[in-house]
């Protein structure tokens, strides 16, 4: 008796699907291989540094260390002079703007900038000129500009670039109800109250300044920057503070 041999039947649609899946798998593997190749090239570009670059970075850090040592010595001997920073006015308000990046700089400088909340270039904050702030500003003079803001500057910055953090989100300060909810305990119930508290360096200045996130400003006109930086000096032998008319600067950056 002749045995019957049964053949397995595979639907044509399933065969087509298999081919499509196989083709997709091959394409995905090729893409992954190309991606790994690009990543390796990028890694080589970022990790490879010429010897003179290492020397340049080392000298930069050495210069910063020397500058900080001189500054520390000047503080101890009382010889440090920094114009507005030496003001005896306990209610003086400064607008501080970061003007330089801090790649490969001394850790003390990074720490001072972090305490001032100036984590990025072209950020600005209002500060009360107390002893602690004065010390931090002197440490980072080569990376900032500062000056006394007038009432118009305070108002323009708060109205145009005033932001705070609510529910872990960056939120514009545009609602008086929000201000009252967050600062009402200090008798501050609207944006105008905030402006007054900052400009007059009121009793609750610190709470209001902390409520405001650092201002994100535009890059100023290039020619202006070149001219100003030529006049700015922060040599190891002695320092000239980079004080400027921040009101004119804010007009360029706001």
C-alpha positions as CSV (number, residue, x, y, z in Angstrom):
1,X,0.0,0.0,0.0
2,X,1.4,3.3,-1.1
3,X,1.8,5.8,1.8
4,X,0.5,9.2,1.3
5,X,3.0,12.0,2.1
6,X,1.4,15.2,3.3
7,X,3.1,18.5,2.5
8,X,2.9,21.4,4.9
9,X,1.0,24.3,3.3
10,X,2.2,27.9,4.1
11,X,-0.1,30.7,3.1
12,X,1.3,33.1,0.6
13,X,0.4,36.1,2.9
14,X,2.6,34.6,5.6
15,X,5.5,34.1,3.2
16,X,5.2,37.7,2.1
17,X,5.2,38.8,5.8
18,X,8.3,36.8,6.5
19,X,10.1,38.4,3.6
20,X,9.1,41.9,4.8
21,X,10.3,41.1,8.3
22,X,13.6,39.7,7.1
23,X,14.2,42.7,4.9
24,X,13.3,45.1,7.8
25,X,15.7,43.1,10.1
26,X,18.5,43.5,7.6
27,X,17.9,47.2,7.2
28,X,17.8,47.7,10.9
29,X,21.1,45.9,11.4
30,X,22.7,48.0,8.7
31,X,21.4,51.2,10.3
32,X,22.7,50.0,13.7
33,X,26.1,49.3,12.1
34,X,26.2,52.8,10.5
35,X,25.2,54.4,13.8
36,X,27.9,52.6,15.7
37,X,30.4,53.7,13.0
38,X,29.4,57.3,13.3
39,X,29.5,57.1,17.1
40,X,33.0,55.7,17.0
41,X,34.1,58.6,14.7
42,X,32.5,61.2,17.0
43,X,34.1,59.6,20.0
44,X,37.5,59.8,18.4
45,X,37.0,63.4,17.5
46,X,36.0,64.4,21.0
47,X,38.6,62.3,22.8
48,X,41.6,63.2,20.6
49,X,43.4,66.4,21.7
50,X,46.6,67.8,20.5
51,X,49.4,68.3,23.0
52,X,49.3,72.1,22.7
53,X,45.6,72.0,23.7
54,X,46.4,70.2,26.9
55,X,49.2,72.8,27.6
56,X,46.8,75.7,27.0
57,X,44.2,74.2,29.3
58,X,46.8,73.6,32.0
59,X,48.2,77.1,31.8
60,X,44.7,78.5,32.0
61,X,44.0,76.6,35.2
62,X,47.4,77.6,36.6
63,X,46.6,81.3,35.9
64,X,43.2,81.0,37.6
65,X,44.8,79.4,40.6
66,X,47.4,82.2,40.9
67,X,44.7,84.8,40.5
68,X,42.7,83.2,43.3
69,X,45.8,83.1,45.6
70,X,46.5,86.8,45.0
71,X,42.8,87.6,45.6
72,X,42.9,85.6,48.9
73,X,46.1,87.5,50.0
74,X,44.5,90.9,49.1
75,X,41.5,90.0,51.3
76,X,43.7,89.2,54.2
77,X,45.8,92.4,53.9
78,X,42.8,94.6,53.1
79,X,44.3,95.7,49.8
80,X,41.6,94.4,47.5
81,X,39.8,97.3,45.8
82,X,36.8,96.7,43.6
83,X,34.8,100.0,43.2
84,X,31.1,99.2,43.8
85,X,32.0,95.9,45.4
86,X,33.6,97.8,48.3
87,X,30.5,99.9,48.9
88,X,29.4,100.1,52.5
89,X,25.7,100.4,51.5
90,X,24.0,97.3,52.9
91,X,21.0,97.8,50.7
92,X,22.8,98.0,47.4
93,X,21.3,95.9,44.5
94,X,23.4,94.7,41.6
95,X,22.4,93.1,38.3
96,X,25.1,90.4,37.5
97,X,25.3,89.0,34.0
98,X,27.6,86.1,33.1
99,X,29.6,87.0,30.0
100,X,32.0,84.0,29.5
101,X,31.9,80.2,29.5
102,X,33.9,78.3,32.1
103,X,35.4,75.3,30.2
104,X,38.4,73.9,32.2
105,X,38.4,76.6,34.9
106,X,39.2,76.4,38.6
107,X,36.6,74.5,40.7
108,X,36.2,77.5,43.0
109,X,35.0,79.6,40.1
110,X,32.4,77.0,39.1
111,X,31.2,76.8,42.7
112,X,30.9,80.6,43.0
113,X,29.0,80.8,39.7
114,X,26.7,78.0,40.9
115,X,26.0,79.8,44.1
116,X,25.2,82.9,42.1
117,X,22.8,80.8,40.0
118,X,24.7,81.8,36.8
119,X,25.0,78.4,35.2
120,X,25.0,79.6,31.6
121,X,26.4,82.4,29.5
122,X,24.2,85.5,29.1
123,X,22.2,84.7,32.3
124,X,21.5,87.5,34.7
125,X,20.4,87.7,38.4
126,X,19.6,90.4,41.0
127,X,21.8,90.2,44.1
128,X,22.1,92.0,47.4
129,X,25.6,93.2,47.9
130,X,26.3,91.5,51.3
131,X,29.7,90.2,52.4
132,X,29.1,86.7,51.0
133,X,27.9,87.9,47.6
134,X,30.8,90.4,47.5
135,X,33.3,87.6,48.0
136,X,31.7,85.4,45.3
137,X,31.7,88.2,42.8
138,X,35.3,89.0,43.3
139,X,36.1,85.3,42.6
140,X,34.3,85.3,39.3
141,X,35.2,88.8,38.0
142,X,36.7,87.5,34.8
143,X,33.4,85.8,33.9
144,X,30.8,88.4,34.7
145,X,29.8,92.0,34.3
146,X,27.7,93.9,36.9
147,X,26.2,97.2,37.8
148,X,23.4,99.0,39.5
149,X,20.1,98.6,37.7
150,X,17.6,101.5,37.5
151,X,13.9,101.1,37.9
152,X,13.2,100.8,34.2
153,X,15.7,97.9,33.9
154,X,14.2,96.0,36.8
155,X,10.7,96.5,35.4
156,X,11.6,95.5,31.9
157,X,13.4,92.4,32.9
158,X,10.6,91.2,35.2
159,X,7.8,91.9,32.7
160,X,9.7,90.5,29.6
161,X,11.9,87.8,31.0
162,X,10.5,87.1,34.5
163,X,10.0,83.3,35.1
164,X,9.7,81.1,38.1
165,X,9.3,77.4,38.7
166,X,5.8,76.0,39.5
167,X,5.1,72.3,39.6
168,X,8.6,71.7,38.3
169,X,7.9,73.8,35.2
170,X,9.4,77.0,34.0
171,X,6.5,79.5,34.2
172,X,6.2,83.1,33.2
173,X,5.5,85.6,36.0
174,X,2.5,87.2,34.5
175,X,-0.3,86.5,36.9
176,X,-0.8,88.6,40.1
177,X,-2.8,85.7,41.6
178,X,0.3,83.5,41.3
179,X,2.5,86.1,42.9
180,X,0.1,86.4,45.8
181,X,-0.1,82.7,46.3
182,X,3.7,82.3,46.4
183,X,4.8,85.6,48.0
184,X,1.7,86.8,49.8
185,X,3.1,85.8,53.2
186,X,5.6,88.7,52.7
187,X,2.9,91.2,51.8
188,X,3.8,91.0,48.1
189,X,0.7,90.4,46.0
190,X,1.5,91.6,42.5
191,X,4.3,92.0,40.0
192,X,4.6,95.7,40.8
193,X,5.3,94.8,44.5
194,X,8.1,92.5,43.3
195,X,9.6,95.3,41.2
196,X,9.5,97.6,44.2
197,X,11.0,95.0,46.5
198,X,13.9,94.3,44.1
199,X,14.6,98.0,43.3
200,X,14.5,99.2,46.9
201,X,16.2,96.1,48.3
202,X,13.3,95.6,50.6
203,X,13.1,93.4,53.7
204,X,12.1,90.4,51.6
205,X,14.5,91.0,48.7
206,X,16.1,87.5,49.1
207,X,12.8,85.7,48.9
208,X,11.7,87.6,45.8
209,X,15.1,87.2,44.1
210,X,15.1,83.5,44.8
211,X,11.5,83.2,43.4
212,X,12.7,84.7,40.1
213,X,14.7,82.3,37.8
214,X,17.9,83.7,36.2
215,X,17.0,85.9,33.3
216,X,17.9,84.4,29.9
217,X,19.3,87.3,27.8
218,X,20.2,87.5,24.1
219,X,23.8,87.7,22.9
220,X,24.7,91.4,22.7
221,X,25.9,93.0,19.5
222,X,29.3,91.6,18.6
223,X,31.1,94.9,18.2
224,X,30.0,96.0,21.6
225,X,31.3,92.8,23.2
226,X,34.7,93.2,21.5
227,X,35.1,96.8,22.6
228,X,34.1,96.0,26.2
229,X,36.3,93.0,26.6
230,X,39.3,95.0,25.4
231,X,38.9,97.2,28.5
232,X,38.3,94.3,30.8
233,X,41.4,93.1,32.8
234,X,41.8,90.3,35.3
235,X,45.5,89.9,35.7
236,X,47.2,87.9,38.4
237,X,49.1,91.0,39.7
238,X,46.0,92.9,40.4
239,X,42.3,93.1,39.3
240,X,40.1,95.7,37.7
241,X,36.5,94.8,38.2
242,X,34.3,94.6,35.1
243,X,31.7,97.1,36.2
244,X,29.6,98.5,33.4
245,X,26.3,100.4,32.7
246,X,24.1,97.4,32.9
247,X,21.1,99.4,32.0
248,X,22.5,100.1,28.5
249,X,23.7,96.5,28.3
250,X,20.2,95.1,29.1
251,X,18.7,97.3,26.3
252,X,21.0,95.4,23.9
253,X,20.3,91.9,25.4
254,X,16.6,92.1,26.4
